[in-house]
């Protein structure tokens, strides 16, 4: 037998106080019976009965656990691969403080919302790289998110195809034939400026596999200049570049993959809707385990104490005979 709860200082003080007062009462009864020349042995059954009741109540309070109860525990979750655009245009500040800083803030909210799911992080511009493999470790994910900056990838344009192909490969790696591909999700985050040639092919492969693809556009149609260390980004003619949100390319990708498009602009933030949509997707059974569980059997002890208490109430003991 094991005990779920332990006796604290307050419980111990209460027990000692109760026993002290009850022993004092019993001693007084014995003394009165002795003075009057009566047999006080009749008090012993009541004393023992009440002592047993008190002991049973204390045992019930401590939560006795015994037996070999088993319980099946199922681990259900989703695999989510997030691809974040780190091209220079993500330094535009039409979304304060910049598009990328806003994305980093929202990424932490997304990670927190899917604490029971595996999440991986990809970064890309013209090439894609794994920043964090699929993991349940939220602390590690948040550390990787905090380090995101446009200097981590080549600054030669944006290619959705490379990021989507890598996300597909990571989600289908070591996949069993019976796996539920619909519990696998790709979230592509960008300002929508795609210069890749393999995007359509990657989207088609994702759609055929049953993996869900959602896109999140960040920016405004008006756009803004792009911050650099020396000022603002300029084109070959020396003119300052204005980066605008190209929502059409992101919407087309989401439509072709039977997914949905969401947006962050200066008026609206649809990250909450994105989280709700992903939450509505049924997770995959990852693992099933049978574990030993401790069951609090206090009611047995409480029930016996109650029956003995009734016996105590409805039985009387004559101590003094006249």
C-alpha positions as CSV (number, residue, x, y, z in Angstrom):
1,X,0.0,0.0,0.0
2,X,1.2,3.5,-0.9
3,X,0.0,6.9,0.3
4,X,-0.9,9.7,-2.1
5,X,-0.7,12.4,0.5
6,X,1.6,13.0,3.4
7,X,0.8,14.4,6.8
8,X,1.9,18.0,7.2
9,X,2.5,20.0,10.3
10,X,-1.1,21.2,10.7
11,X,-2.4,17.6,10.4
12,X,0.1,16.3,13.0
13,X,-0.8,19.1,15.4
14,X,-4.5,18.3,15.0
15,X,-3.9,14.6,15.6
16,X,-1.8,15.2,18.7
17,X,-4.4,17.7,20.1
18,X,-7.3,15.3,19.5
19,X,-5.5,12.4,21.1
20,X,-4.5,14.5,24.1
21,X,-8.1,15.7,24.7
22,X,-9.6,12.3,24.2
23,X,-7.1,10.6,26.5
24,X,-7.8,13.3,29.1
25,X,-11.6,12.6,28.8
26,X,-11.1,8.8,29.1
27,X,-8.8,9.2,32.1
28,X,-11.5,11.4,33.8
29,X,-14.2,8.7,33.2
30,X,-11.9,6.0,34.6
31,X,-11.2,8.1,37.7
32,X,-14.8,8.9,38.4
33,X,-15.8,5.2,38.0
34,X,-13.0,4.2,40.4
35,X,-14.0,6.7,43.1
36,X,-17.5,5.4,43.0
37,X,-16.4,1.8,43.1
38,X,-17.7,0.9,39.7
39,X,-16.1,-1.3,37.0
40,X,-14.5,0.9,34.4
41,X,-13.5,-1.9,32.1
42,X,-16.8,-1.3,30.2
43,X,-15.3,1.9,28.8
44,X,-12.5,0.0,27.0
45,X,-14.6,-1.2,24.1
46,X,-15.8,2.4,23.4
47,X,-12.3,3.7,23.7
48,X,-10.9,1.1,21.3
49,X,-13.8,1.6,18.8
50,X,-13.3,5.4,18.7
51,X,-9.6,5.0,18.3
52,X,-10.1,2.7,15.3
53,X,-12.6,5.3,13.8
54,X,-10.1,8.1,14.3
55,X,-7.3,6.0,12.7
56,X,-9.5,5.1,9.7
57,X,-10.3,8.8,9.1
58,X,-6.5,9.7,9.2
59,X,-5.8,6.9,6.7
60,X,-8.5,8.1,4.4
61,X,-7.1,11.6,4.6
62,X,-3.7,10.3,3.5
63,X,-5.1,8.7,0.4
64,X,-4.3,5.0,0.5
65,X,-3.5,3.4,-2.9
66,X,-3.3,-0.3,-3.5
67,X,-4.0,-2.8,-6.3
68,X,-2.6,-3.0,-9.8
69,X,-4.7,-0.6,-11.8
70,X,-3.7,-0.1,-15.5
71,X,-4.6,2.7,-17.8
72,X,-4.0,3.1,-21.5
73,X,-2.5,6.5,-22.4
74,X,-2.6,7.6,-26.0
75,X,-0.3,10.3,-27.4
76,X,-2.0,12.2,-30.3
77,X,-0.4,15.1,-32.1
78,X,0.5,16.8,-35.3
79,X,3.8,17.5,-37.1
80,X,4.1,21.1,-38.1
81,X,6.9,22.5,-40.2
82,X,7.2,26.3,-40.3
83,X,9.1,27.9,-43.2
84,X,10.1,31.5,-42.6
85,X,11.3,33.9,-45.3
86,X,14.5,35.6,-44.3
87,X,15.1,37.5,-47.5
88,X,16.1,41.2,-47.3
89,X,12.5,42.3,-48.0
90,X,11.5,41.0,-44.5
91,X,13.3,44.0,-43.1
92,X,10.7,46.3,-44.5
93,X,8.9,48.3,-41.7
94,X,5.4,48.7,-43.1
95,X,4.6,46.2,-40.2
96,X,6.1,47.7,-37.1
97,X,8.8,47.4,-36.0
98,X,9.7,45.3,-39.1
99,X,8.0,42.4,-40.9
100,X,10.5,39.9,-39.5
101,X,10.3,41.1,-35.9
102,X,6.5,40.9,-36.0
103,X,6.8,37.3,-37.4
104,X,9.2,36.4,-34.6
105,X,6.7,37.6,-32.0
106,X,3.8,35.7,-33.6
107,X,5.9,32.5,-34.0
108,X,6.3,32.3,-30.2
109,X,2.5,32.5,-29.9
110,X,2.2,29.7,-32.5
111,X,4.7,27.5,-30.6
112,X,2.8,28.1,-27.4
113,X,-0.5,27.2,-29.0
114,X,0.8,23.8,-30.2
115,X,2.6,22.6,-27.1
116,X,1.5,19.0,-27.6
117,X,2.7,18.9,-31.3
118,X,6.1,18.5,-32.9
119,X,7.2,21.7,-34.6
120,X,10.1,22.2,-36.9
121,X,11.6,25.5,-38.3
122,X,13.0,26.2,-41.7
123,X,14.6,29.4,-43.0
124,X,14.9,30.3,-46.6
125,X,15.5,32.9,-49.3
126,X,16.9,31.6,-52.5
127,X,18.0,28.5,-50.6
128,X,16.4,26.6,-47.6
129,X,18.0,25.5,-44.4
130,X,16.8,23.6,-41.3
131,X,17.0,25.9,-38.4
132,X,15.4,23.4,-35.9
133,X,14.2,19.8,-36.7
134,X,10.8,18.5,-35.5
135,X,10.8,18.7,-31.8
136,X,8.5,19.0,-28.7
137,X,11.0,21.2,-27.0
138,X,9.4,24.7,-26.9
139,X,12.3,26.3,-25.2
140,X,14.7,25.2,-28.0
141,X,12.2,26.5,-30.6
142,X,11.9,29.9,-28.9
143,X,15.7,30.2,-28.8
144,X,16.0,29.5,-32.5
145,X,13.2,32.0,-33.2
146,X,14.9,34.7,-31.2
147,X,18.1,34.3,-33.4
148,X,16.3,34.8,-36.7
149,X,17.7,37.5,-38.9
150,X,18.1,38.1,-42.6
151,X,21.9,37.6,-42.4
152,X,21.4,33.8,-41.9
153,X,20.6,33.2,-45.5
154,X,22.0,34.3,-48.9
155,X,20.4,37.6,-50.0
156,X,19.9,36.7,-53.7
157,X,16.1,36.6,-53.9
158,X,13.3,34.3,-52.7
159,X,12.4,30.8,-53.8
160,X,9.3,29.1,-52.3
161,X,10.1,25.9,-54.1
162,X,13.2,25.2,-52.1
163,X,11.5,25.7,-48.8
164,X,8.4,23.7,-49.7
165,X,10.4,20.8,-51.0
166,X,12.6,20.6,-47.9
167,X,9.5,20.9,-45.6
168,X,7.9,18.0,-47.5
169,X,11.1,15.9,-47.2
170,X,11.3,16.5,-43.5
171,X,7.7,15.6,-42.9
172,X,7.7,12.4,-44.9
173,X,11.1,11.2,-43.7
174,X,10.8,7.7,-42.2
175,X,7.0,7.8,-42.7
176,X,5.2,4.5,-42.3
177,X,2.6,3.6,-45.0
178,X,-0.2,3.8,-42.5
179,X,0.7,7.3,-41.4
180,X,-1.9,10.0,-41.4
181,X,-0.5,12.6,-43.8
182,X,-3.4,15.0,-43.0
183,X,-1.9,15.5,-39.5
184,X,1.2,16.9,-41.1
185,X,1.2,20.6,-41.8
186,X,3.4,23.2,-43.5
187,X,3.1,26.9,-42.7
188,X,4.9,29.2,-45.2
189,X,5.5,32.7,-43.9
190,X,6.6,35.4,-46.4
191,X,5.9,38.7,-48.0
192,X,5.1,36.9,-51.2
193,X,7.9,37.8,-53.5
194,X,8.7,34.5,-55.1
195,X,11.4,34.2,-57.9
196,X,11.7,30.4,-57.9
197,X,11.0,28.1,-60.8
198,X,10.1,24.9,-58.8
199,X,7.3,26.2,-56.7
200,X,4.5,24.7,-58.7
201,X,6.1,21.3,-58.7
202,X,6.7,21.4,-54.9
203,X,3.1,22.5,-54.3
204,X,1.7,19.7,-56.5
205,X,3.8,17.1,-54.6
206,X,2.5,18.4,-51.2
207,X,-1.1,18.4,-52.5
208,X,-0.8,14.8,-53.8
209,X,0.6,13.6,-50.5
210,X,-2.3,15.0,-48.4
211,X,-0.1,17.3,-46.3
212,X,-1.9,20.5,-45.4
213,X,-0.3,23.7,-46.6
214,X,-1.1,27.1,-45.1
215,X,0.4,30.4,-46.1
216,X,0.8,33.6,-44.0
217,X,1.5,36.9,-45.8
218,X,3.3,39.7,-43.9
219,X,3.2,43.3,-45.2
220,X,1.0,45.8,-46.9
221,X,0.1,46.5,-50.5
222,X,1.5,50.0,-50.1
223,X,4.8,48.6,-48.9
224,X,7.8,50.4,-47.5
225,X,11.5,50.8,-47.8
226,X,13.9,48.1,-46.7
227,X,16.2,48.8,-43.9
228,X,19.9,48.0,-44.2
229,X,22.9,48.7,-42.0
230,X,23.9,51.7,-44.1
231,X,20.4,53.1,-44.7
232,X,17.9,51.8,-47.2
233,X,18.2,49.2,-49.9
234,X,18.7,50.6,-53.4
235,X,18.4,49.1,-56.9
236,X,21.1,49.2,-59.6
237,X,20.1,52.7,-60.6
238,X,20.5,54.0,-57.1
239,X,16.7,54.3,-56.4
240,X,15.4,53.2,-53.0
241,X,13.6,49.9,-53.3
242,X,9.9,49.7,-52.1
243,X,8.9,46.2,-51.0
244,X,5.2,45.4,-51.3
245,X,3.2,42.4,-50.1
246,X,2.5,40.1,-53.0
247,X,-0.5,38.3,-51.6
248,X,-1.5,36.8,-54.9
249,X,1.4,34.3,-55.1
250,X,0.7,33.1,-51.5
251,X,-3.0,32.8,-52.2
252,X,-2.3,30.8,-55.3
253,X,-0.1,28.4,-53.4
254,X,-2.7,27.9,-50.7
255,X,-5.4,27.4,-53.3
256,X,-3.5,24.9,-55.3
257,X,-2.7,22.8,-52.2
258,X,-6.3,23.0,-50.9
259,X,-5.1,25.1,-48.0
260,X,-5.8,28.6,-46.7
261,X,-4.2,32.0,-46.9
262,X,-3.8,34.3,-43.8
263,X,-2.4,37.7,-43.5
264,X,-0.7,40.2,-41.2
265,X,-1.1,43.8,-42.2
266,X,-1.4,47.1,-40.5
267,X,-5.1,46.7,-40.0
268,X,-5.6,43.0,-39.4
269,X,-3.7,40.1,-37.8
270,X,-5.0,36.6,-38.8
271,X,-2.6,34.5,-36.8
272,X,-5.4,33.7,-34.4
273,X,-7.4,32.3,-37.3
274,X,-4.4,30.3,-38.5
275,X,-4.0,28.7,-35.0
276,X,-7.7,27.9,-34.8
277,X,-7.6,26.3,-38.3
278,X,-4.6,24.1,-37.4
279,X,-6.1,23.2,-34.1
280,X,-9.2,21.9,-35.9
281,X,-7.1,19.3,-37.8
282,X,-7.2,15.9,-36.2
283,X,-3.9,14.7,-34.8
284,X,-2.3,11.4,-35.5
285,X,-1.9,8.6,-32.9
286,X,1.8,8.8,-32.2
287,X,2.1,6.2,-29.4
288,X,0.1,4.1,-27.0
289,X,1.3,3.0,-23.6
290,X,-0.2,1.0,-20.7
291,X,0.9,2.5,-17.4
292,X,0.4,1.7,-13.8
293,X,-1.8,4.3,-12.1
294,X,-2.3,5.0,-8.4
295,X,-6.0,5.0,-7.4
296,X,-7.0,6.8,-4.2
297,X,-9.0,4.2,-2.3
298,X,-9.9,6.5,0.6
299,X,-13.6,5.7,0.3
300,X,-13.1,2.2,1.6
301,X,-11.6,3.5,4.8
302,X,-14.1,6.3,5.1
303,X,-17.0,3.9,4.6
304,X,-15.8,1.6,7.4
305,X,-15.3,4.5,9.7
306,X,-18.8,5.7,9.0
307,X,-20.3,2.2,9.8
308,X,-18.3,2.0,13.1
309,X,-19.4,5.6,13.9
310,X,-23.0,4.4,13.6
311,X,-22.2,1.5,15.8
312,X,-20.8,3.9,18.4
313,X,-23.9,6.1,18.3
314,X,-26.4,3.3,18.7
315,X,-24.6,1.4,21.4
316,X,-24.4,2.6,25.0
317,X,-22.1,1.4,27.9
318,X,-23.2,1.6,31.5
319,X,-20.4,2.7,33.7
320,X,-22.2,3.6,37.0
321,X,-24.9,1.3,38.4
322,X,-27.2,2.5,41.1
